Amino acid sequence: MADVKIDIKESPFVESPVVPQQFDENHVISFNCYKGIECFNACCRNIDITLTPYDILRLKKRLGLSSGEFLKRYTYPFEFNKNSIAGVKMEPVEGGTECQFMTDEGCSVYTDRPTACRYYPVGLLSTRRADENVDRMSYAIVREDHCKGHLEPREISIRDYRKEQGLEDYDDHGRGWRQLVLKMKSAGPAIGTPSRASLQFFFMACYDLDRFREFIKSEGFNATFVIDEATRESLLQDDLALLKFGERMVRQIMFGEESIERRADALHALAQRREEQRRLREELEGDDIAPEA
């Protein structure tokens, strides 16, 4: 597998040791945000936005870019933990801290804005105990000095706020990725340090969907895995189907959760391809040093 063309370094952000007060979706908040409020756009001037795979899918479609082009122009990677899987954050404007999509009129990609922007000032908390197979969802309230929305006399439950902000689809399509991140964090030393190849695969399958689709088309994939023609066609045409399939492959490759059939002769075929590649390299190297006739 070719290297991902992005360096994955330690996150520059230090996690807060403070555990926020947690609420369920019935909790009522007082909040409103609109053009004309005193703090309009303030939350977009100093961003720290982690993107989900579904966020990237929506934004790259909105902008008419490939996933690789979007990642290069608008994001940078970070590690959730040292030597662990990568996340992706929104890159602010060059030399500043403002969101690249902020305008005087507000967000220029508002209908496709990321999950974190939709939730603000609510924070989604996903946790998992080491002995559990499901994640627990709860919520926290983010209060920042610049935000005057908390002073607005509008009361709304977190459940209704999520509906208002169009978060149901975002949460549904982001759940598999959140579970992968939580699984990695909760497993800890139990699964050992992931290989560089598996970390690169995680990045590709989660964030670089167009590159992952090319991988699905590759000789190596088709010599290793068995998928029916209807599934193959869906993966080549439907980004959401590809996103879900990528999550399955990550679980299989990183956690041994087999759900995609492997060909019986896959290991033998892989060994043959590698031997052929080795011989080809040797022949090319021999041609390079051979004397002229």
Contacts in CASP RR format, 6 or more apart in sequence:
PFRMAT RR
TARGET T0000
AUTHOR 0000-0000-0000
METHOD contacts of the structure
MODEL  1
MADVKIDIKESPFVESPVVPQQFDENHVISFNCYKGIECFNACCRNIDIT
LTPYDILRLKKRLGLSSGEFLKRYTYPFEFNKNSIAGVKMEPVEGGTECQ
FMTDEGCSVYTDRPTACRYYPVGLLSTRRADENVDRMSYAIVREDHCKGH
LEPREISIRDYRKEQGLEDYDDHGRGWRQLVLKMKSAGPAIGTPSRASLQ
FFFMACYDLDRFREFIKSEGFNATFVIDEATRESLLQDDLALLKFGERMV
RQIMFGEESIERRADALHALAQRREEQRRLREELEGDDIAPEA
1 197 0 8 1.000
1 200 0 8 1.000
1 201 0 8 1.000
1 204 0 8 1.000
1 215 0 8 1.000
3 200 0 8 1.000
4 200 0 8 1.000
4 203 0 8 1.000
4 204 0 8 1.000
4 208 0 8 1.000
5 72 0 8 1.000
6 71 0 8 1.000
6 72 0 8 1.000
6 76 0 8 1.000
6 77 0 8 1.000
6 203 0 8 1.000
7 77 0 8 1.000
8 77 0 8 1.000
8 78 0 8 1.000
8 79 0 8 1.000
8 86 0 8 1.000
8 199 0 8 1.000
8 203 0 8 1.000
9 77 0 8 1.000
9 78 0 8 1.000
9 79 0 8 1.000
10 78 0 8 1.000
10 79 0 8 1.000
10 82 0 8 1.000
11 78 0 8 1.000
11 79 0 8 1.000
11 80 0 8 1.000
12 78 0 8 1.000
13 48 0 8 1.000
13 78 0 8 1.000
20 125 0 8 1.000
20 140 0 8 1.000
20 141 0 8 1.000
21 140 0 8 1.000
21 141 0 8 1.000
22 125 0 8 1.000
22 138 0 8 1.000
22 139 0 8 1.000
22 140 0 8 1.000
23 138 0 8 1.000
23 139 0 8 1.000
23 140 0 8 1.000
23 141 0 8 1.000
23 158 0 8 1.000
24 138 0 8 1.000
24 139 0 8 1.000
24 158 0 8 1.000
25 139 0 8 1.000
25 157 0 8 1.000
25 158 0 8 1.000
25 159 0 8 1.000
25 162 0 8 1.000
26 157 0 8 1.000
26 158 0 8 1.000
26 159 0 8 1.000
27 139 0 8 1.000
27 157 0 8 1.000
27 158 0 8 1.000
28 155 0 8 1.000
28 156 0 8 1.000
28 157 0 8 1.000
28 158 0 8 1.000
29 121 0 8 1.000
29 122 0 8 1.000
29 141 0 8 1.000
29 155 0 8 1.000
29 156 0 8 1.000
29 157 0 8 1.000
29 158 0 8 1.000
29 161 0 8 1.000
30 150 0 8 1.000
30 151 0 8 1.000
30 152 0 8 1.000
30 153 0 8 1.000
30 154 0 8 1.000
30 155 0 8 1.000
31 121 0 8 1.000
31 149 0 8 1.000
31 150 0 8 1.000
31 152 0 8 1.000
31 154 0 8 1.000
31 156 0 8 1.000
31 161 0 8 1.000
32 149 0 8 1.000
32 152 0 8 1.000
32 154 0 8 1.000
33 40 0 8 1.000
33 149 0 8 1.000
33 152 0 8 1.000
34 40 0 8 1.000
35 105 0 8 1.000
35 106 0 8 1.000
37 148 0 8 1.000
37 149 0 8 1.000
37 152 0 8 1.000
38 148 0 8 1.000
39 146 0 8 1.000
39 147 0 8 1.000
39 148 0 8 1.000
39 149 0 8 1.000
40 106 0 8 1.000
41 102 0 8 1.000
41 104 0 8 1.000
41 106 0 8 1.000
42 146 0 8 1.000
42 147 0 8 1.000
43 120 0 8 1.000
43 144 0 8 1.000
43 146 0 8 1.000
43 147 0 8 1.000
44 98 0 8 1.000
44 99 0 8 1.000
44 101 0 8 1.000
44 102 0 8 1.000
44 106 0 8 1.000
44 107 0 8 1.000
45 97 0 8 1.000
45 98 0 8 1.000
45 99 0 8 1.000
45 102 0 8 1.000
46 97 0 8 1.000
46 98 0 8 1.000
47 90 0 8 1.000
47 92 0 8 1.000
47 97 0 8 1.000
47 98 0 8 1.000
47 99 0 8 1.000
48 89 0 8 1.000
49 89 0 8 1.000
49 90 0 8 1.000
49 99 0 8 1.000
49 114 0 8 1.000
49 116 0 8 1.000
49 117 0 8 1.000
50 87 0 8 1.000
50 88 0 8 1.000
50 89 0 8 1.000
50 116 0 8 1.000
51 59 0 8 1.000
51 75 0 8 1.000
51 87 0 8 1.000
51 88 0 8 1.000
51 89 0 8 1.000
51 90 0 8 1.000
51 114 0 8 1.000
51 115 0 8 1.000
51 116 0 8 1.000
51 207 0 8 1.000
52 114 0 8 1.000
52 115 0 8 1.000
52 170 0 8 1.000
52 173 0 8 1.000
52 174 0 8 1.000
52 177 0 8 1.000
52 178 0 8 1.000
53 173 0 8 1.000
53 174 0 8 1.000
53 177 0 8 1.000
53 206 0 8 1.000
53 207 0 8 1.000
53 209 0 8 1.000
53 243 0 8 1.000
54 115 0 8 1.000
54 170 0 8 1.000
54 173 0 8 1.000
54 174 0 8 1.000
54 177 0 8 1.000
54 243 0 8 1.000
55 114 0 8 1.000
55 115 0 8 1.000
55 170 0 8 1.000
56 67 0 8 1.000
56 70 0 8 1.000
56 71 0 8 1.000
56 75 0 8 1.000
56 88 0 8 1.000
56 207 0 8 1.000
56 209 0 8 1.000
57 67 0 8 1.000
57 173 0 8 1.000
57 209 0 8 1.000
57 239 0 8 1.000
57 240 0 8 1.000
57 243 0 8 1.000
58 112 0 8 1.000
59 70 0 8 1.000
59 74 0 8 1.000
59 109 0 8 1.000
59 112 0 8 1.000
59 114 0 8 1.000
60 66 0 8 1.000
60 67 0 8 1.000
60 68 0 8 1.000
60 69 0 8 1.000
60 70 0 8 1.000
61 112 0 8 1.000
61 239 0 8 1.000
62 109 0 8 1.000
62 111 0 8 1.000
62 112 0 8 1.000
63 70 0 8 1.000
63 109 0 8 1.000
65 73 0 8 1.000
66 210 0 8 1.000
67 207 0 8 1.000
67 208 0 8 1.000
67 209 0 8 1.000
67 210 0 8 1.000
67 211 0 8 1.000
68 208 0 8 1.000
68 210 0 8 1.000
68 211 0 8 1.000
71 88 0 8 1.000
71 207 0 8 1.000
71 208 0 8 1.000
73 91 0 8 1.000
74 90 0 8 1.000
74 91 0 8 1.000
74 100 0 8 1.000
75 88 0 8 1.000
75 89 0 8 1.000
75 90 0 8 1.000
75 91 0 8 1.000
76 88 0 8 1.000
76 89 0 8 1.000
76 91 0 8 1.000
77 86 0 8 1.000
77 87 0 8 1.000
77 88 0 8 1.000
77 89 0 8 1.000
77 203 0 8 1.000
78 86 0 8 1.000
78 87 0 8 1.000
78 88 0 8 1.000
78 89 0 8 1.000
79 85 0 8 1.000
79 86 0 8 1.000
79 87 0 8 1.000
80 86 0 8 1.000
80 87 0 8 1.000
80 181 0 8 1.000
80 184 0 8 1.000
80 185 0 8 1.000
81 184 0 8 1.000
81 185 0 8 1.000
83 193 0 8 1.000
83 194 0 8 1.000
84 184 0 8 1.000
84 185 0 8 1.000
84 194 0 8 1.000
84 199 0 8 1.000
85 180 0 8 1.000
85 181 0 8 1.000
85 184 0 8 1.000
85 194 0 8 1.000
85 199 0 8 1.000
85 202 0 8 1.000
85 203 0 8 1.000
86 199 0 8 1.000
86 202 0 8 1.000
86 203 0 8 1.000
86 207 0 8 1.000
87 207 0 8 1.000
88 207 0 8 1.000
90 99 0 8 1.000
90 100 0 8 1.000
90 114 0 8 1.000
91 100 0 8 1.000
92 98 0 8 1.000
92 99 0 8 1.000
92 100 0 8 1.000
93 99 0 8 1.000
93 100 0 8 1.000
99 107 0 8 1.000
101 107 0 8 1.000
101 108 0 8 1.000
101 109 0 8 1.000
101 113 0 8 1.000
102 108 0 8 1.000
107 113 0 8 1.000
107 117 0 8 1.000
115 124 0 8 1.000
115 167 0 8 1.000
115 170 0 8 1.000
115 171 0 8 1.000
115 174 0 8 1.000
118 165 0 8 1.000
118 166 0 8 1.000
118 167 0 8 1.000
118 170 0 8 1.000
119 162 0 8 1.000
119 165 0 8 1.000
119 167 0 8 1.000
120 142 0 8 1.000
121 141 0 8 1.000
121 142 0 8 1.000
121 143 0 8 1.000
121 144 0 8 1.000
121 147 0 8 1.000
121 149 0 8 1.000
121 150 0 8 1.000
122 139 0 8 1.000
122 140 0 8 1.000
122 141 0 8 1.000
122 142 0 8 1.000
122 158 0 8 1.000
122 161 0 8 1.000
122 162 0 8 1.000
123 139 0 8 1.000
123 140 0 8 1.000
123 141 0 8 1.000
123 142 0 8 1.000
124 137 0 8 1.000
124 139 0 8 1.000
124 171 0 8 1.000
125 137 0 8 1.000
125 138 0 8 1.000
125 139 0 8 1.000
125 140 0 8 1.000
126 135 0 8 1.000
126 136 0 8 1.000
126 137 0 8 1.000
126 178 0 8 1.000
126 182 0 8 1.000
127 135 0 8 1.000
127 136 0 8 1.000
127 138 0 8 1.000
127 182 0 8 1.000
128 134 0 8 1.000
128 135 0 8 1.000
128 136 0 8 1.000
128 179 0 8 1.000
128 182 0 8 1.000
128 183 0 8 1.000
128 185 0 8 1.000
128 186 0 8 1.000
129 186 0 8 1.000
130 186 0 8 1.000
130 187 0 8 1.000
135 175 0 8 1.000
135 178 0 8 1.000
135 179 0 8 1.000
135 182 0 8 1.000
139 158 0 8 1.000
143 150 0 8 1.000
156 164 0 8 1.000
162 168 0 8 1.000
162 171 0 8 1.000
173 240 0 8 1.000
173 243 0 8 1.000
176 247 0 8 1.000
177 206 0 8 1.000
177 247 0 8 1.000
180 202 0 8 1.000
180 206 0 8 1.000
180 247 0 8 1.000
180 250 0 8 1.000
180 251 0 8 1.000
183 255 0 8 1.000
184 191 0 8 1.000
184 194 0 8 1.000
184 254 0 8 1.000
187 255 0 8 1.000
191 254 0 8 1.000
191 255 0 8 1.000
194 202 0 8 1.000
194 254 0 8 1.000
198 253 0 8 1.000
198 254 0 8 1.000
201 249 0 8 1.000
201 250 0 8 1.000
201 253 0 8 1.000
201 254 0 8 1.000
202 250 0 8 1.000
202 254 0 8 1.000
204 211 0 8 1.000
204 212 0 8 1.000
204 215 0 8 1.000
205 212 0 8 1.000
205 246 0 8 1.000
205 247 0 8 1.000
205 249 0 8 1.000
205 250 0 8 1.000
206 246 0 8 1.000
206 247 0 8 1.000
206 250 0 8 1.000
209 239 0 8 1.000
209 242 0 8 1.000
209 243 0 8 1.000
212 242 0 8 1.000
212 246 0 8 1.000
213 235 0 8 1.000
213 236 0 8 1.000
213 242 0 8 1.000
215 221 0 8 1.000
216 232 0 8 1.000
216 235 0 8 1.000
216 236 0 8 1.000
216 242 0 8 1.000
216 245 0 8 1.000
217 236 0 8 1.000
219 273 0 8 1.000
220 270 0 8 1.000
220 273 0 8 1.000
223 263 0 8 1.000
223 266 0 8 1.000
223 269 0 8 1.000
223 270 0 8 1.000
223 273 0 8 1.000
224 262 0 8 1.000
224 263 0 8 1.000
224 266 0 8 1.000
224 269 0 8 1.000
224 270 0 8 1.000
225 260 0 8 1.000
225 261 0 8 1.000
225 262 0 8 1.000
225 263 0 8 1.000
225 266 0 8 1.000
226 260 0 8 1.000
226 261 0 8 1.000
226 262 0 8 1.000
226 263 0 8 1.000
227 235 0 8 1.000
227 260 0 8 1.000
227 261 0 8 1.000
231 245 0 8 1.000
234 241 0 8 1.000
235 241 0 8 1.000
235 242 0 8 1.000
235 245 0 8 1.000
248 259 0 8 1.000
248 260 0 8 1.000
249 260 0 8 1.000
251 257 0 8 1.000
251 259 0 8 1.000
252 258 0 8 1.000
252 259 0 8 1.000
252 260 0 8 1.000
263 269 0 8 1.000
END
